[in-house]
Amino acid sequence: MFVLALVMGPGPGIYLINPDPGDPEALRSIFGMPIIYVWASFWFIVQASAVALSYFLIWKSSPESSETTEA
């Protein structure tokens, strides 16, 4: 999921939503914000969610052994 967000955010994914400059009816904004800004912000949220979910679900710290080994 994180790699997909890395590729789609600033990479070739922008070409999917970038409006044609010659098309007068092209959608250029969503809720008053430029569509490219919304696109990049969405993929940033996906990346941040992937990191947060990985932190809480995958990267659990294991308790350190309190025993010491003597040689």
C-alpha positions in Angstrom: 0.0 0.0 0.0 2.8 2.4 0.9 4.7 1.7 -2.4 1.5 2.3 -4.4 1.0 5.6 -2.6 4.6 6.6 -3.3 4.1 5.9 -7.0 0.6 7.4 -7.4 1.1 10.6 -5.4 3.8 12.6 -7.1 4.5 10.1 -9.9 2.6 9.0 -13.0 -0.7 9.1 -11.0 -0.8 12.9 -11.6 -1.3 12.3 -15.3 -4.5 10.5 -14.5 -6.1 13.6 -13.0 -4.2 16.5 -14.6 -6.7 18.4 -16.7 -6.1 19.2 -20.3 -5.2 22.9 -20.6 -7.2 23.2 -23.8 -10.5 21.8 -22.4 -12.6 24.6 -21.0 -14.9 22.2 -19.2 -12.2 20.2 -17.4 -12.5 19.9 -13.7 -9.7 21.9 -12.1 -10.8 22.2 -8.5 -12.6 20.1 -5.8 -14.2 22.0 -2.9 -12.3 25.1 -4.0 -8.9 23.5 -4.0 -6.8 22.6 -7.1 -7.4 19.0 -8.1 -3.6 18.2 -8.1 -3.3 19.5 -4.5 -6.2 17.3 -3.4 -4.6 14.3 -5.3 -1.3 14.7 -3.6 -2.9 15.3 -0.1 -5.0 12.1 -0.5 -1.9 10.0 -1.2 0.0 11.6 1.7 -2.9 10.6 4.0 -2.6 7.0 2.6 1.1 7.0 3.3 0.7 8.3 6.8 -2.1 5.8 7.5 0.2 2.9 6.3 3.0 4.1 8.6 0.6 4.4 11.6 -1.0 1.1 11.0 2.4 -0.6 10.6 3.5 1.0 13.8 0.5 -0.2 15.8 0.0 -3.6 14.2 3.4 -4.8 12.9 6.3 -3.1 14.7 5.5 -4.3 18.2 8.5 -4.3 20.5 9.3 -7.5 22.2 10.2 -7.5 25.9 13.9 -7.7 26.5 15.1 -10.6 28.5 16.0 -9.7 32.1 18.4 -12.5 32.3 22.1 -11.8 31.7 24.3 -14.4 30.1 27.7 -14.8 31.6 30.6 -16.3 29.7 
